[in-house]
Amino acid sequence: MPRPLGWYLLALLVIVADYLTKAAVLAALAPGESRPLAPFFNLVLVFNKGAAFSFLATAQGWQTFFFAAIAVVASAVISFLIYKHKNKALFCSGLALILGGALGNLYDRVMYGQVVDFLDFHLSGWHWPAFNVADSGITVGAGILIVESFLRRQEPGEKAR
């Protein structure tokens, strides 16, 4: 994908998938309701006012604006990086997934004041914190960036670090 538009379309795909899955869960489940789908997986409707693993979820409400501001700034920086490095496929695919996830969760914060989570994996009574498609995009994108950082090769004219 030599043009940045392809990377922004990947981010849009994450946003749309996140929105559609959240809309389906919001229509099908009541808050706190859980539907087992497999011995290790439930759909559950929970709301998170905080960040990953409910970080700052119990704060007095200021965290919604704080995390929304972080998402806006991060999205601007990521968009610039995608534009600047549009020919680096692995790097830009990771950034695009993170961008889509950040904007998907930003939508929730603006519309609901909290993030809709619904994917609940568990094993022997231990539950991973519920998450959503946007969170998955962020996590997979971060993983891609980590892998890419180990694979990066010196480009012609670039000094060794």
C-alpha positions as CSV (number, residue, x, y, z in Angstrom):
1,M,0.0,0.0,0.0
2,P,2.1,2.9,-1.2
3,R,-0.5,5.6,-0.3
4,P,-1.6,6.4,3.2
5,L,-5.2,6.1,2.3
6,G,-5.0,2.3,2.5
7,W,-3.7,2.5,6.0
8,Y,-6.5,4.9,7.0
9,L,-9.0,2.5,5.5
10,L,-7.6,-0.3,7.6
11,A,-8.1,1.9,10.7
12,L,-11.7,2.6,9.4
13,L,-12.3,-1.1,9.1
14,V,-11.4,-1.5,12.8
15,I,-13.7,1.4,13.8
16,V,-16.6,0.0,11.8
17,A,-16.1,-3.6,13.1
18,D,-15.9,-2.2,16.7
19,Y,-19.0,0.0,16.2
20,L,-21.1,-2.8,14.7
21,T,-20.1,-5.4,17.3
22,K,-20.8,-3.0,20.2
23,A,-24.2,-2.0,18.7
24,A,-25.2,-5.7,18.4
25,V,-24.2,-6.4,22.0
26,L,-25.9,-3.2,23.3
27,A,-29.1,-4.4,21.5
28,A,-28.9,-8.0,22.7
29,L,-27.7,-7.8,26.3
30,A,-28.6,-5.9,29.5
31,P,-25.8,-4.3,31.5
32,G,-24.0,-7.0,33.4
33,E,-25.8,-9.8,31.5
34,S,-23.6,-12.7,30.4
35,R,-24.2,-15.3,27.7
36,P,-21.9,-18.3,27.6
37,L,-20.8,-19.2,24.0
38,A,-18.1,-21.7,24.8
39,P,-16.6,-23.3,28.0
40,F,-14.0,-20.6,28.0
41,F,-15.8,-17.6,26.5
42,N,-18.9,-15.5,27.3
43,L,-20.4,-12.4,25.8
44,V,-21.0,-9.9,28.6
45,L,-22.1,-6.3,28.6
46,V,-19.9,-4.2,30.9
47,F,-18.9,-0.5,30.8
48,N,-15.5,0.8,31.6
49,K,-14.9,4.4,32.6
50,G,-11.2,3.8,32.9
51,A,-8.5,2.6,30.6
52,A,-7.0,-0.9,30.2
53,F,-7.8,-3.3,33.0
54,S,-10.2,-0.6,34.4
55,F,-7.3,1.8,35.3
56,L,-8.8,4.9,36.9
57,A,-12.3,3.5,36.5
58,T,-13.3,4.6,40.0
59,A,-12.1,8.2,39.5
60,Q,-14.6,11.0,39.9
61,G,-15.4,11.5,36.1
62,W,-12.4,13.5,35.0
63,Q,-10.8,10.4,33.5
64,T,-13.3,10.4,30.6
65,F,-12.0,13.7,29.4
66,F,-8.4,12.7,30.2
67,F,-8.5,9.5,28.2
68,A,-10.5,11.2,25.3
69,A,-7.7,13.9,25.1
70,I,-5.0,11.2,25.0
71,A,-6.9,9.4,22.2
72,V,-7.2,12.6,20.2
73,V,-3.5,13.5,20.6
74,A,-2.4,9.9,19.9
75,S,-4.6,9.7,16.8
76,A,-3.1,12.9,15.4
77,V,0.5,11.6,16.0
78,I,-0.3,8.2,14.6
79,S,-2.0,9.7,11.5
80,F,1.2,11.8,10.9
81,L,3.4,8.8,11.3
82,I,1.4,6.8,8.9
83,Y,1.5,9.6,6.3
84,K,5.3,10.0,6.8
85,H,6.1,6.3,6.7
86,K,3.4,5.1,4.3
87,N,5.7,2.7,2.5
88,K,6.7,0.7,5.7
89,A,4.0,-1.9,5.6
90,L,4.5,-3.7,8.9
91,F,5.0,-0.4,10.8
92,C,1.9,1.3,9.2
93,S,-0.3,-1.8,9.6
94,G,0.4,-1.8,13.4
95,L,-0.2,2.0,13.6
96,A,-3.4,1.7,11.6
97,L,-4.8,-1.0,14.0
98,I,-3.9,1.2,17.0
99,L,-5.5,4.2,15.3
100,G,-8.7,2.4,14.6
101,G,-8.9,1.0,18.2
102,A,-8.2,4.4,19.7
103,L,-10.9,6.1,17.7
104,G,-13.3,3.2,18.3
105,N,-13.0,3.6,22.1
106,L,-12.9,7.4,21.7
107,Y,-16.4,7.2,20.1
108,D,-17.7,5.3,23.2
109,R,-16.2,7.9,25.6
110,V,-17.8,10.8,23.7
111,M,-21.2,9.1,23.2
112,Y,-21.5,7.1,26.5
113,G,-18.9,8.6,28.8
114,Q,-17.4,5.1,29.1
115,V,-16.2,2.2,26.9
116,V,-18.4,-0.7,26.0
117,D,-16.7,-4.1,26.6
118,F,-18.2,-7.5,25.9
119,L,-15.6,-10.2,25.2
120,D,-15.1,-12.3,28.3
121,F,-12.5,-15.1,28.2
122,H,-12.1,-17.3,31.3
123,L,-10.5,-20.5,32.5
124,S,-11.1,-22.3,35.8
125,G,-12.8,-19.4,37.4
126,W,-10.2,-16.9,36.3
127,H,-11.5,-14.2,34.0
128,W,-9.5,-12.0,31.7
129,P,-10.9,-8.4,31.9
130,A,-13.6,-7.9,29.4
131,F,-12.5,-6.1,26.2
132,N,-13.8,-5.2,22.7
133,V,-12.7,-5.1,19.1
134,A,-11.1,-1.7,19.5
135,D,-9.0,-3.1,22.3
136,S,-8.0,-6.0,20.1
137,G,-6.9,-3.7,17.4
138,I,-4.7,-1.8,19.8
139,T,-3.2,-4.9,21.2
140,V,-2.5,-6.6,17.9
141,G,-1.2,-3.3,16.5
142,A,1.2,-2.9,19.4
143,G,2.3,-6.5,18.9
144,I,3.0,-5.8,15.3
145,L,5.1,-2.7,16.2
146,I,7.1,-4.8,18.7
147,V,7.8,-7.4,16.1
148,E,8.6,-4.7,13.5
149,S,11.1,-3.1,15.9
150,F,13.1,-6.3,15.9
151,L,13.0,-6.8,12.2
152,R,13.9,-3.2,11.2
153,R,16.9,-3.0,9.0
154,Q,19.2,-0.1,8.4
155,E,18.1,1.9,5.4
156,P,20.5,3.2,2.8
157,G,22.1,6.4,4.1
158,E,20.9,5.8,7.7
159,K,23.4,5.8,10.5
160,A,23.7,2.7,12.7
161,R,22.2,3.2,16.2
